[in-house]
């Protein structure tokens, strides 16, 4: 099958492309390399059925070139920096919402494309009162501009799918971690401790609890949803079945780095101990729907963190 992966050189995209290429699919990696890296896809360049296009989803000509041979589109390209969205909201309109609109315009004009798979986020739920949170939870009230931009993309994708007779699979991801990460809590903690191994400054009060999923589990879930979804528009939560606190994460990172007597300094945070404006303090997804398709995570949150840290520091 001819598959286009936008953001194919990023953390999730590069691992997904590796998996799809090994299965023999024709892969088009489309990335502007702002967050993705050519190093991430170096192992894919020897495949004759893998093509790399440098381009931006906001550029309609770039999109036309990327989609012309595709049958399925995995749309992963986005600005993933949740913290940045509170200070520069215009970036998330342009790079997430407007970019998705441009891509959808390219998709609707290509009759060969029948399916779009979109990586959304758990942050569309906002501060859910039901934990674990199922896909049919409502109302969806995101508290970050990032979450709002992803929810807007979900709405656009479902509307385009219905209007132009395409299939849409929308995946609401927990925190995805693994080698090739370039941002996020683990990346920040490792970077800070390499600079100063005696103390670690931590945003928030340390009680924030979230679900973390290892990258290989994430890729398996994405492929499972793609292969086994049955309805024209499907929503799936993808995450682990447990939570871990920020304080516990810090302790795991310190342990895996072989450090002792590290002083943990918490900023106290904003709005009741959050790390930043828009930081969801308590997140755990109900993943029973995708489990019914035969998928379940291999690692829990703490195990995923340990595996990621080992591979980041080796």
PASEBA-1860 file (N, C-alpha, C; in nm, 3 decimals):
! residues 314
1> XXXXXXXX> 0.084/-0.118/0.000/0.000/0.000/0.000/0.089/0.125/0.000 ~ 0.045/0.229/-0.068/0.118/0.357/-0.070/0.073/0.442/0.048 ~ 0.165/0.472/0.137/0.133/0.540/0.263/0.215/0.667/0.276 ~ 0.146/0.777/0.304/0.211/0.904/0.335/0.211/0.923/0.485 ~ 0.327/0.957/0.541/0.338/0.985/0.684/0.389/1.128/0.700 ~ 0.300/1.220/0.741/0.343/1.356/0.769/0.408/1.357/0.907 ~ 0.515/1.433/0.922/0.591/1.427/1.047/0.663/1.295/1.062 ~ 0.700/1.237/0.949/0.758/1.103/0.950/0.899/1.093/1.003
9> XXXXXXXX> 0.962/1.207/1.030/1.098/1.205/1.085/1.100/1.237/1.234 ~ 0.983/1.247/1.296/0.974/1.274/1.438/0.982/1.148/1.522 ~ 0.959/1.162/1.651/0.966/1.048/1.743/0.872/0.936/1.699 ~ 0.742/0.964/1.696/0.646/0.861/1.661/0.655/0.828/1.512 ~ 0.666/0.931/1.429/0.667/0.911/1.285/0.778/0.821/1.236 ~ 0.900/0.841/1.288/1.013/0.762/1.239/1.000/0.615/1.280 ~ 0.952/0.591/1.402/0.932/0.452/1.445/0.818/0.386/1.367 ~ 0.713/0.463/1.340/0.602/0.410/1.260/0.650/0.377/1.118
17> XXXXXXXX> 0.726/0.465/1.059/0.776/0.442/0.923/0.865/0.318/0.917 ~ 0.946/0.297/1.019/1.030/0.177/1.024/0.944/0.051/1.023 ~ 0.839/0.052/1.105/0.751/-0.064/1.113/0.678/-0.089/0.981 ~ 0.626/0.017/0.921/0.553/0.003/0.795/0.644/-0.039/0.681 ~ 0.766/0.015/0.678/0.860/-0.020/0.572/0.900/-0.167/0.579 ~ 0.918/-0.217/0.701/0.956/-0.359/0.718/0.845/-0.452/0.669 ~ 0.723/-0.402/0.668/0.609/-0.483/0.620/0.591/-0.471/0.469 ~ 0.676/-0.392/0.402/0.675/-0.386/0.257/0.591/-0.275/0.196
25> XXXXXXXX> 0.535/-0.186/0.278/0.455/-0.078/0.224/0.543/0.027/0.155 ~ 0.487/0.093/0.054/0.553/0.207/-0.009/0.532/0.328/0.082 ~ 0.639/0.386/0.131/0.630/0.492/0.231/0.680/0.625/0.175 ~ 0.602/0.729/0.197/0.644/0.866/0.166/0.657/0.938/0.299 ~ 0.780/0.973/0.337/0.805/1.048/0.459/0.803/1.196/0.424 ~ 0.711/1.270/0.486/0.692/1.412/0.457/0.718/1.489/0.586 ~ 0.820/1.576/0.586/0.859/1.644/0.709/0.931/1.773/0.674 ~ 0.912/1.876/0.757/0.988/2.000/0.736/1.113/2.004/0.823
33> XXXXXXXX> 1.134/1.902/0.904/1.251/1.884/0.989/1.270/1.995/1.092 ~ 1.159/2.051/1.138/1.168/2.148/1.247/1.177/2.075/1.382 ~ 1.100/1.968/1.397/1.110/1.883/1.516/1.167/1.746/1.480 ~ 1.137/1.699/1.362/1.193/1.573/1.317/1.339/1.589/1.277 ~ 1.407/1.475/1.262/1.550/1.478/1.231/1.583/1.377/1.122 ~ 1.673/1.415/1.033/1.718/1.323/0.930/1.788/1.202/0.991 ~ 1.848/1.222/1.107/1.913/1.112/1.177/1.812/1.003/1.215 ~ 1.689/1.043/1.246/1.586/0.948/1.287/1.546/0.851/1.176
41> XXXXXXXX> 1.562/0.894/1.052/1.518/0.810/0.939/1.635/0.757/0.856 ~ 1.755/0.770/0.909/1.874/0.726/0.837/1.866/0.578/0.799 ~ 1.813/0.496/0.891/1.805/0.351/0.866/1.706/0.315/0.756 ~ 1.619/0.411/0.719/1.516/0.385/0.619/1.562/0.416/0.477 ~ 1.674/0.486/0.463/1.715/0.536/0.333/1.760/0.426/0.237 ~ 1.791/0.307/0.290/1.834/0.199/0.201/1.717/0.123/0.141 ~ 1.595/0.152/0.188/1.477/0.087/0.131/1.441/0.154/-0.002 ~ 1.423/0.074/-0.106/1.383/0.130/-0.235/1.241/0.184/-0.231
49> XXXXXXXX> 1.159/0.131/-0.141/1.019/0.171/-0.136/0.991/0.280/-0.032 ~ 1.097/0.352/0.009/1.082/0.466/0.100/1.130/0.592/0.032 ~ 1.045/0.692/0.029/1.078/0.821/-0.032/1.069/0.930/0.075 ~ 1.161/1.024/0.071/1.161/1.135/0.166/1.136/1.265/0.091 ~ 1.035/1.339/0.136/1.004/1.470/0.078/1.014/1.575/0.188 ~ 1.101/1.672/0.170/1.107/1.783/0.264/1.002/1.886/0.223 ~ 0.909/1.913/0.313/0.802/2.008/0.281/0.721/2.039/0.405 ~ 0.627/2.129/0.387/0.546/2.179/0.498/0.398/2.163/0.463
57> XXXXXXXX> 0.320/2.114/0.559/0.176/2.094/0.534/0.104/2.225/0.504 ~ 0.162/2.337/0.544/0.098/2.467/0.519/0.114/2.511/0.374 ~ 0.202/2.446/0.301/0.230/2.482/0.162/0.152/2.387/0.070 ~ 0.053/2.440/0.001/-0.036/2.356/-0.080/0.039/2.284/-0.190 ~ 0.139/2.347/-0.250/0.217/2.279/-0.354/0.295/2.162/-0.297 ~ 0.353/2.182/-0.177/0.422/2.071/-0.110/0.325/1.956/-0.084 ~ 0.205/1.990/-0.037/0.104/1.889/-0.006/0.065/1.812/-0.131 ~ 0.044/1.883/-0.242/0.007/1.816/-0.368/0.112/1.714/-0.409
65> XXXXXXXX> 0.239/1.750/-0.395/0.347/1.657/-0.429/0.344/1.535/-0.338 ~ 0.317/1.558/-0.210/0.323/1.450/-0.111/0.208/1.351/-0.128 ~ 0.088/1.401/-0.157/-0.031/1.313/-0.156/-0.057/1.244/-0.289 ~ 0.012/1.282/-0.395/-0.028/1.239/-0.529/-0.032/1.088/-0.548 ~ 0.055/1.013/-0.479/0.058/0.868/-0.496/0.002/0.792/-0.376 ~ -0.049/0.864/-0.277/-0.088/0.800/-0.151/-0.227/0.738/-0.158 ~ -0.245/0.632/-0.080/-0.377/0.571/-0.057/-0.422/0.591/0.087 ~ -0.325/0.595/0.179/-0.350/0.615/0.322/-0.257/0.725/0.371
73> XXXXXXXX> -0.309/0.812/0.458/-0.229/0.919/0.516/-0.228/0.905/0.667 ~ -0.108/0.895/0.723/-0.091/0.905/0.868/-0.046/1.049/0.896 ~ -0.132/1.126/0.961/-0.103/1.267/0.984/-0.051/1.287/1.126 ~ 0.082/1.296/1.136/0.149/1.313/1.265/0.213/1.451/1.279 ~ 0.225/1.524/1.169/0.294/1.653/1.173/0.218/1.752/1.259 ~ 0.288/1.814/1.354/0.226/1.913/1.444/0.335/1.975/1.529 ~ 0.304/2.087/1.589/0.391/2.141/1.693/0.349/2.076/1.825 ~ 0.438/1.997/1.889/0.399/1.918/2.006/0.427/1.984/2.141
81> XXXXXXXX> 0.476/2.108/2.140/0.522/2.171/2.265/0.405/2.234/2.340 ~ 0.344/2.157/2.430/0.226/2.204/2.503/0.255/2.331/2.580 ~ 0.371/2.337/2.644/0.406/2.452/2.728/0.414/2.580/2.645 ~ 0.468/2.570/2.524/0.483/2.687/2.438/0.350/2.746/2.396 ~ 0.246/2.663/2.392/0.117/2.709/2.339/0.054/2.819/2.422 ~ 0.092/2.833/2.550/0.034/2.938/2.634/0.093/3.075/2.605 ~ 0.213/3.078/2.547/0.278/3.206/2.519/0.276/3.243/2.371 ~ 0.264/3.143/2.282/0.263/3.170/2.139/0.151/3.093/2.071
89> XXXXXXXX> 0.025/3.128/2.102/-0.088/3.052/2.048/-0.097/3.055/1.897 ~ -0.047/3.162/1.834/-0.057/3.173/1.689/0.018/3.061/1.618 ~ 0.126/3.013/1.681/0.204/2.904/1.622/0.119/2.779/1.608 ~ 0.032/2.755/1.706/-0.046/2.632/1.707/-0.166/2.641/1.612 ~ -0.212/2.762/1.588/-0.313/2.778/1.483/-0.251/2.747/1.346 ~ -0.133/2.802/1.323/-0.068/2.787/1.193/-0.016/2.645/1.170 ~ 0.055/2.590/1.267/0.125/2.463/1.247/0.038/2.341/1.273 ~ -0.071/2.359/1.345/-0.159/2.245/1.373/-0.291/2.255/1.296
97> XXXXXXXX> -0.366/2.362/1.320/-0.499/2.373/1.258/-0.490/2.404/1.109 ~ -0.420/2.513/1.075/-0.411/2.553/0.934/-0.339/2.447/0.851 ~ -0.233/2.388/0.907/-0.160/2.283/0.836/-0.249/2.162/0.809 ~ -0.334/2.127/0.906/-0.425/2.014/0.886/-0.529/2.046/0.779 ~ -0.579/2.169/0.780/-0.674/2.211/0.676/-0.611/2.198/0.537 ~ -0.489/2.246/0.521/-0.421/2.237/0.391/-0.404/2.091/0.348 ~ -0.364/2.006/0.443/-0.348/1.865/0.411/-0.481/1.803/0.368 ~ -0.588/1.836/0.440/-0.720/1.782/0.406/-0.766/1.827/0.268
105> XXXXXXXX> -0.731/1.947/0.229/-0.763/1.993/0.095/-0.693/1.907/-0.010 ~ -0.568/1.871/0.018/-0.498/1.782/-0.074/-0.559/1.644/-0.077 ~ -0.602/1.596/0.037/-0.660/1.462/0.047/-0.793/1.455/-0.027 ~ -0.877/1.556/-0.010/-1.011/1.550/-0.071/-1.005/1.554/-0.223 ~ -0.899/1.610/-0.277/-0.885/1.620/-0.422/-0.817/1.498/-0.483 ~ -0.783/1.400/-0.398/-0.717/1.279/-0.445/-0.809/1.161/-0.420 ~ -0.868/1.109/-0.524/-0.966/1.001/-0.510/-0.903/0.869/-0.465 ~ -0.769/0.856/-0.480/-0.703/0.732/-0.438/-0.693/0.721/-0.286
113> XXXXXXXX> -0.691/0.834/-0.218/-0.677/0.832/-0.071/-0.811/0.798/-0.008 ~ -0.814/0.691/0.069/-0.939/0.648/0.131/-0.939/0.660/0.283 ~ -0.819/0.675/0.345/-0.813/0.675/0.492/-0.711/0.776/0.542 ~ -0.748/0.848/0.648/-0.653/0.932/0.721/-0.652/0.886/0.866 ~ -0.531/0.866/0.918/-0.510/0.830/1.058/-0.444/0.950/1.125 ~ -0.505/1.002/1.230/-0.460/1.126/1.293/-0.420/1.102/1.438 ~ -0.301/1.148/1.473/-0.258/1.138/1.613/-0.299/1.265/1.687 ~ -0.404/1.250/1.767/-0.451/1.358/1.852/-0.390/1.341/1.991
121> XXXXXXXX> -0.457/1.386/2.094/-0.395/1.392/2.226/-0.498/1.379/2.338 ~ -0.453/1.329/2.450/-0.538/1.320/2.569/-0.579/1.457/2.620 ~ -0.506/1.562/2.582/-0.536/1.696/2.633/-0.667/1.752/2.578 ~ -0.728/1.688/2.478/-0.858/1.735/2.431/-0.965/1.719/2.539 ~ -0.941/1.627/2.635/-1.039/1.605/2.742/-1.035/1.714/2.848 ~ -0.925/1.791/2.852/-0.912/1.891/2.958/-0.901/1.823/3.093 ~ -0.966/1.882/3.193/-0.965/1.826/3.328/-1.086/1.733/3.345 ~ -1.072/1.614/3.293/-1.183/1.520/3.297/-1.219/1.482/3.440
129> XXXXXXXX> -1.348/1.473/3.467/-1.394/1.433/3.600/-1.408/1.282/3.611 ~ -1.401/1.213/3.499/-1.408/1.067/3.499/-1.270/1.012/3.465 ~ -1.211/0.939/3.560/-1.078/0.880/3.544/-1.087/0.731/3.573 ~ -1.044/0.642/3.484/-0.994/0.665/3.348/-1.101/0.726/3.257 ~ -1.057/0.801/3.158/-1.147/0.876/3.072/-1.174/0.801/2.942 ~ -1.301/0.771/2.912/-1.334/0.699/2.788/-1.347/0.794/2.669 ~ -1.353/0.736/2.549/-1.361/0.817/2.426/-1.490/0.898/2.418 ~ -1.598/0.851/2.480/-1.726/0.923/2.470/-1.747/1.022/2.584
137> XXXXXXXX> -1.641/1.053/2.656/-1.652/1.152/2.764/-1.687/1.290/2.706 ~ -1.771/1.362/2.776/-1.806/1.498/2.734/-1.847/1.580/2.856 ~ -1.845/1.715/2.843/-1.799/1.789/2.725/-1.646/1.795/2.719 ~ -1.594/1.807/2.597/-1.450/1.822/2.578/-1.414/1.968/2.597 ~ -1.340/1.996/2.704/-1.304/2.134/2.737/-1.152/2.140/2.759 ~ -1.073/2.147/2.652/-0.928/2.155/2.669/-0.887/2.281/2.744 ~ -0.781/2.270/2.823/-0.735/2.385/2.902/-0.604/2.442/2.848 ~ -0.553/2.387/2.739/-0.433/2.441/2.673/-0.466/2.473/2.528
145> XXXXXXXX> -0.392/2.569/2.473/-0.409/2.603/2.332/-0.370/2.483/2.245 ~ -0.270/2.410/2.289/-0.231/2.288/2.217/-0.349/2.191/2.209 ~ -0.412/2.163/2.322/-0.526/2.072/2.324/-0.639/2.122/2.237 ~ -0.663/2.253/2.242/-0.769/2.311/2.159/-0.737/2.297/2.011 ~ -0.610/2.313/1.974/-0.573/2.301/1.833/-0.593/2.157/1.784 ~ -0.563/2.060/1.867/-0.583/1.921/1.829/-0.732/1.887/1.819 ~ -0.813/1.943/1.909/-0.957/1.918/1.903/-1.015/1.980/1.776 ~ -0.967/2.098/1.739/-1.011/2.160/1.613/-0.975/2.072/1.494
153> XXXXXXXX> -0.857/2.012/1.498/-0.816/1.922/1.390/-0.905/1.798/1.383 ~ -0.941/1.745/1.500/-1.033/1.631/1.503/-1.164/1.665/1.433 ~ -1.217/1.785/1.464/-1.344/1.826/1.405/-1.332/1.842/1.253 ~ -1.224/1.903/1.208/-1.202/1.920/1.065/-1.193/1.784/0.995 ~ -1.116/1.695/1.053/-1.095/1.564/0.991/-1.225/1.485/0.983 ~ -1.304/1.485/1.090/-1.430/1.410/1.087/-1.527/1.471/0.986 ~ -1.529/1.604/0.977/-1.618/1.670/0.881/-1.576/1.642/0.737 ~ -1.446/1.647/0.709/-1.397/1.617/0.575/-1.426/1.470/0.540
161> XXXXXXXX> -1.409/1.381/0.636/-1.434/1.239/0.610/-1.580/1.217/0.571 ~ -1.670/1.278/0.645/-1.813/1.263/0.615/-1.850/1.328/0.483 ~ -1.797/1.447/0.459/-1.834/1.524/0.341/-1.779/1.462/0.213 ~ -1.656/1.410/0.220/-1.589/1.364/0.098/-1.566/1.212/0.096 ~ -1.642/1.139/0.179/-1.642/0.992/0.176/-1.503/0.931/0.196 ~ -1.437/0.974/0.301/-1.311/0.915/0.343/-1.330/0.846/0.478 ~ -1.236/0.761/0.514/-1.235/0.701/0.647/-1.139/0.779/0.736 ~ -1.175/0.795/0.862/-1.089/0.868/0.955/-1.074/0.788/1.084
169> XXXXXXXX> -0.950/0.776/1.130/-0.919/0.711/1.258/-0.844/0.814/1.342 ~ -0.904/0.852/1.453/-0.849/0.957/1.537/-0.802/0.895/1.668 ~ -0.673/0.913/1.697/-0.608/0.848/1.810/-0.572/0.951/1.915 ~ -0.627/0.936/2.034/-0.598/1.029/2.144/-0.489/0.967/2.231 ~ -0.369/1.022/2.218/-0.251/0.962/2.278/-0.224/1.017/2.418 ~ -0.177/0.929/2.505/-0.118/0.969/2.632/0.022/1.024/2.603 ~ 0.107/1.036/2.703/0.243/1.085/2.683/0.328/0.973/2.624 ~ 0.375/0.993/2.502/0.454/0.891/2.433/0.602/0.920/2.454
177> XXXXXXXX> 0.674/0.818/2.500/0.815/0.836/2.532/0.898/0.728/2.466 ~ 1.027/0.759/2.449/1.117/0.662/2.388/1.238/0.732/2.331 ~ 1.333/0.654/2.281/1.450/0.714/2.219/1.409/0.800/2.099 ~ 1.481/0.906/2.075/1.456/1.009/1.973/1.366/1.121/2.024 ~ 1.329/1.119/2.151/1.254/1.232/2.207/1.341/1.357/2.207 ~ 1.279/1.470/2.176/1.353/1.598/2.175/1.291/1.701/2.268 ~ 1.189/1.659/2.343/1.126/1.748/2.439/1.051/1.661/2.540 ~ 0.994/1.724/2.640/0.917/1.649/2.739/0.992/1.630/2.868
185> XXXXXXXX> 0.924/1.574/2.966/0.977/1.567/3.101/1.104/1.485/3.112 ~ 1.112/1.370/3.047/1.231/1.287/3.058/1.351/1.354/2.992 ~ 1.329/1.410/2.875/1.436/1.482/2.804/1.487/1.597/2.891 ~ 1.395/1.673/2.953/1.434/1.786/3.036/1.511/1.742/3.160 ~ 1.461/1.636/3.226/1.527/1.590/3.349/1.668/1.540/3.320 ~ 1.685/1.461/3.216/1.818/1.408/3.181/1.912/1.523/3.147 ~ 1.863/1.618/3.067/1.947/1.733/3.029/1.991/1.813/3.152 ~ 1.897/1.839/3.243/1.930/1.917/3.363/2.030/1.843/3.452
193> XXXXXXXX> 2.012/1.713/3.470/2.100/1.637/3.556/2.239/1.618/3.496 ~ 2.249/1.617/3.366/2.381/1.613/3.303/2.456/1.743/3.326 ~ 2.381/1.853/3.334/2.443/1.984/3.360/2.477/2.003/3.507 ~ 2.394/1.946/3.596/2.416/1.959/3.740/2.360/1.834/3.808 ~ 2.449/1.745/3.848/2.407/1.616/3.902/2.371/1.620/4.050 ~ 2.374/1.739/4.112/2.345/1.747/4.254/2.204/1.798/4.285 ~ 2.140/1.862/4.188/2.003/1.909/4.211/1.922/1.906/4.083 ~ 1.790/1.898/4.100/1.700/1.894/3.985/1.584/1.988/4.011
201> XXXXXXXX> 1.575/2.093/3.931/1.463/2.186/3.939/1.344/2.129/3.861 ~ 1.227/2.126/3.927/1.109/2.060/3.870/0.992/2.156/3.869 ~ 0.926/2.168/3.755/0.809/2.254/3.744/0.689/2.191/3.814 ~ 0.614/2.273/3.889/0.495/2.223/3.958/0.527/2.176/4.098 ~ 0.427/2.112/4.160/0.445/2.065/4.298/0.482/1.918/4.307 ~ 0.494/1.850/4.191/0.536/1.711/4.189/0.424/1.610/4.200 ~ 0.301/1.657/4.224/0.189/1.563/4.240/0.116/1.536/4.109 ~ 0.155/1.602/4.001/0.090/1.578/3.873/0.103/1.429/3.837
209> XXXXXXXX> -0.007/1.367/3.798/-0.008/1.223/3.768/-0.058/1.201/3.625 ~ 0.021/1.128/3.548/-0.015/1.106/3.408/0.026/0.966/3.363 ~ -0.025/0.930/3.246/0.003/0.801/3.184/0.115/0.818/3.081 ~ 0.208/0.723/3.081/0.320/0.726/2.987/0.325/0.593/2.911 ~ 0.347/0.603/2.779/0.346/0.484/2.693/0.474/0.478/2.612 ~ 0.537/0.361/2.610/0.661/0.345/2.535/0.632/0.343/2.385 ~ 0.728/0.391/2.308/0.708/0.415/2.166/0.670/0.290/2.088 ~ 0.729/0.174/2.121/0.694/0.052/2.047/0.549/0.012/2.072
217> XXXXXXXX> 0.502/0.032/2.196/0.360/0.006/2.226/0.271/0.101/2.148 ~ 0.314/0.227/2.136/0.237/0.326/2.062/0.223/0.288/1.915 ~ 0.333/0.250/1.853/0.331/0.213/1.711/0.241/0.091/1.689 ~ 0.251/-0.007/1.778/0.165/-0.125/1.766/0.017/-0.088/1.777 ~ -0.013/0.006/1.866/-0.152/0.050/1.882/-0.201/0.124/1.758 ~ -0.118/0.210/1.702/-0.156/0.283/1.581/-0.188/0.186/1.467 ~ -0.102/0.088/1.448/-0.125/-0.008/1.341/-0.247/-0.095/1.367 ~ -0.269/-0.129/1.492/-0.387/-0.209/1.527/-0.515/-0.132/1.495
225> XXXXXXXX> -0.519/-0.005/1.535/-0.637/0.078/1.508/-0.660/0.092/1.358 ~ -0.554/0.113/1.284/-0.565/0.128/1.139/-0.618/0.001/1.072 ~ -0.566/-0.111/1.111/-0.603/-0.238/1.047/-0.742/-0.287/1.087 ~ -0.784/-0.257/1.209/-0.904/-0.322/1.263/-1.023/-0.231/1.288 ~ -1.008/-0.101/1.265/-1.123/-0.011/1.278/-1.229/-0.049/1.176 ~ -1.354/-0.041/1.214/-1.461/-0.088/1.127/-1.556/0.022/1.080 ~ -1.564/0.132/1.153/-1.657/0.239/1.118/-1.587/0.348/1.037 ~ -1.665/0.429/0.968/-1.607/0.534/0.885/-1.522/0.631/0.967
233> XXXXXXXX> -1.571/0.666/1.084/-1.496/0.754/1.175/-1.485/0.684/1.310 ~ -1.363/0.663/1.354/-1.339/0.595/1.481/-1.246/0.678/1.569 ~ -1.272/0.676/1.700/-1.187/0.740/1.799/-1.132/0.632/1.892 ~ -1.001/0.637/1.918/-0.940/0.542/2.011/-0.847/0.616/2.107 ~ -0.857/0.584/2.236/-0.756/0.625/2.333/-0.638/0.529/2.324 ~ -0.517/0.583/2.336/-0.397/0.500/2.336/-0.309/0.546/2.452 ~ -0.285/0.456/2.546/-0.202/0.488/2.661/-0.176/0.365/2.744 ~ -0.114/0.382/2.858/-0.093/0.272/2.952/-0.214/0.264/3.045
241> XXXXXXXX> -0.211/0.164/3.132/-0.325/0.144/3.221/-0.300/0.196/3.362 ~ -0.193/0.274/3.378/-0.162/0.329/3.510/-0.106/0.469/3.496 ~ -0.080/0.532/3.611/-0.025/0.666/3.616/0.103/0.667/3.698 ~ 0.181/0.771/3.680/0.298/0.791/3.765/0.311/0.941/3.790 ~ 0.351/0.979/3.910/0.362/1.120/3.946/0.494/1.179/3.898 ~ 0.499/1.310/3.890/0.622/1.379/3.850/0.734/1.351/3.950 ~ 0.702/1.350/4.079/0.803/1.319/4.180/0.862/1.179/4.157 ~ 0.775/1.082/4.129/0.822/0.946/4.105/0.908/0.939/3.980
249> XXXXXXXX> 0.870/1.014/3.877/0.951/1.017/3.755/1.091/1.067/3.787 ~ 1.100/1.175/3.865/1.231/1.229/3.902/1.314/1.125/3.975 ~ 1.251/1.051/4.065/1.323/0.949/4.141/1.372/0.837/4.050 ~ 1.291/0.798/3.952/1.331/0.694/3.857/1.449/0.741/3.773 ~ 1.442/0.865/3.723/1.550/0.917/3.639/1.681/0.923/3.718 ~ 1.675/0.972/3.841/1.794/0.981/3.925/1.854/0.842/3.946 ~ 1.768/0.745/3.973/1.815/0.608/3.995/1.878/0.549/3.871 ~ 1.812/0.564/3.756/1.863/0.505/3.632/1.992/0.571/3.586
257> XXXXXXXX> 2.014/0.697/3.625/2.138/0.766/3.589/2.250/0.736/3.689 ~ 2.218/0.657/3.792/2.319/0.617/3.889/2.363/0.729/3.980 ~ 2.275/0.825/4.006/2.310/0.940/4.089/2.260/0.921/4.231 ~ 2.325/0.988/4.325/2.284/0.983/4.466/2.281/1.123/4.524 ~ 2.200/1.137/4.627/2.192/1.264/4.702/2.155/1.383/4.613 ~ 2.069/1.357/4.518/2.021/1.466/4.431/1.908/1.540/4.503 ~ 1.917/1.669/4.513/1.813/1.750/4.577/1.706/1.785/4.475 ~ 1.581/1.749/4.505/1.469/1.781/4.417/1.407/1.912/4.462
265> XXXXXXXX> 1.405/2.009/4.374/1.351/2.142/4.406/1.228/2.166/4.320 ~ 1.111/2.176/4.384/0.986/2.196/4.312/0.951/2.344/4.308 ~ 0.910/2.390/4.190/0.878/2.533/4.174/0.750/2.572/4.247 ~ 0.667/2.475/4.279/0.536/2.504/4.338/0.429/2.518/4.233 ~ 0.470/2.562/4.114/0.380/2.566/4.000/0.278/2.678/4.003 ~ 0.182/2.666/3.913/0.074/2.764/3.899/-0.060/2.692/3.908 ~ -0.162/2.767/3.942/-0.300/2.712/3.942/-0.311/2.579/4.015 ~ -0.263/2.576/4.140/-0.277/2.455/4.220/-0.172/2.350/4.197
273> XXXXXXXX> -0.052/2.391/4.161/0.060/2.296/4.148/0.090/2.248/4.008 ~ 0.029/2.306/3.908/0.059/2.269/3.769/0.199/2.317/3.731 ~ 0.257/2.249/3.634/0.388/2.291/3.587/0.384/2.419/3.508 ~ 0.273/2.445/3.438/0.255/2.564/3.355/0.107/2.581/3.327 ~ 0.071/2.695/3.273/-0.067/2.719/3.233/-0.107/2.615/3.129 ~ -0.218/2.546/3.155/-0.264/2.445/3.061/-0.216/2.305/3.091 ~ -0.136/2.288/3.196/-0.088/2.157/3.235/-0.200/2.079/3.305 ~ -0.238/1.966/3.248/-0.341/1.881/3.309/-0.277/1.803/3.423
281> XXXXXXXX> -0.332/1.815/3.545/-0.269/1.754/3.662/-0.295/1.604/3.673 ~ -0.406/1.558/3.623/-0.444/1.418/3.644/-0.498/1.360/3.513 ~ -0.423/1.268/3.453/-0.465/1.210/3.324/-0.444/1.060/3.323 ~ -0.550/0.988/3.293/-0.543/0.845/3.270/-0.656/0.809/3.175 ~ -0.622/0.745/3.065/-0.720/0.713/2.961/-0.779/0.573/2.981 ~ -0.904/0.559/2.948/-0.969/0.429/2.940/-0.935/0.370/2.804 ~ -0.857/0.263/2.801/-0.812/0.206/2.674/-0.884/0.075/2.642 ~ -0.999/0.052/2.706/-1.070/-0.074/2.686/-1.116/-0.092/2.541
289> XXXXXXXX> -1.144/0.018/2.470/-1.193/0.006/2.333/-1.088/-0.054/2.241 ~ -0.966/-0.001/2.247/-0.863/-0.056/2.158/-0.815/-0.192/2.207 ~ -0.826/-0.220/2.336/-0.792/-0.353/2.386/-0.886/-0.459/2.326 ~ -1.009/-0.419/2.300/-1.103/-0.514/2.239/-1.063/-0.551/2.097 ~ -0.975/-0.473/2.036/-0.923/-0.505/1.903/-0.802/-0.598/1.910 ~ -0.758/-0.630/2.033/-0.648/-0.723/2.049/-0.517/-0.661/2.090 ~ -0.515/-0.529/2.118/-0.391/-0.463/2.158/-0.389/-0.440/2.308 ~ -0.273/-0.452/2.367/-0.253/-0.406/2.504/-0.106/-0.367/2.521
297> XXXXXXXX> -0.076/-0.272/2.609/0.063/-0.227/2.624/0.150/-0.334/2.689 ~ 0.272/-0.341/2.643/0.370/-0.433/2.701/0.425/-0.377/2.832 ~ 0.444/-0.243/2.835/0.504/-0.178/2.951/0.402/-0.093/3.025 ~ 0.412/-0.089/3.160/0.336/0.013/3.234/0.415/0.144/3.232 ~ 0.363/0.246/3.295/0.425/0.379/3.287/0.568/0.379/3.342 ~ 0.586/0.324/3.461/0.720/0.324/3.522/0.819/0.244/3.440 ~ 0.775/0.129/3.388/0.865/0.047/3.305/0.903/0.121/3.177 ~ 0.806/0.190/3.116/0.834/0.267/2.994/0.936/0.376/3.022
305> XXXXXXXX> 0.923/0.441/3.138/1.017/0.546/3.176/1.157/0.488/3.194 ~ 1.167/0.376/3.262/1.298/0.315/3.286/1.365/0.274/3.154 ~ 1.290/0.211/3.066/1.347/0.169/2.937/1.393/0.291/2.858 ~ 1.311/0.396/2.858/1.349/0.516/2.783/1.475/0.579/2.837 ~ 1.486/0.593/2.968/1.605/0.655/3.029/1.730/0.572/2.998 ~ 1.721/0.440/3.009/1.837/0.356/2.979/1.886/0.382/2.837 ~ 1.792/0.397/2.744/1.832/0.414/2.604/1.875/0.557/2.573 ~ 1.828/0.652/2.652/1.870/0.791/2.633/2.011/0.815/2.681
313> XX> 2.055/0.744/2.785/2.186/0.773/2.847/2.295/0.674/2.808 ~ 2.259/0.571/2.731/2.361/0.470/2.699/2.464/0.524/2.601
END
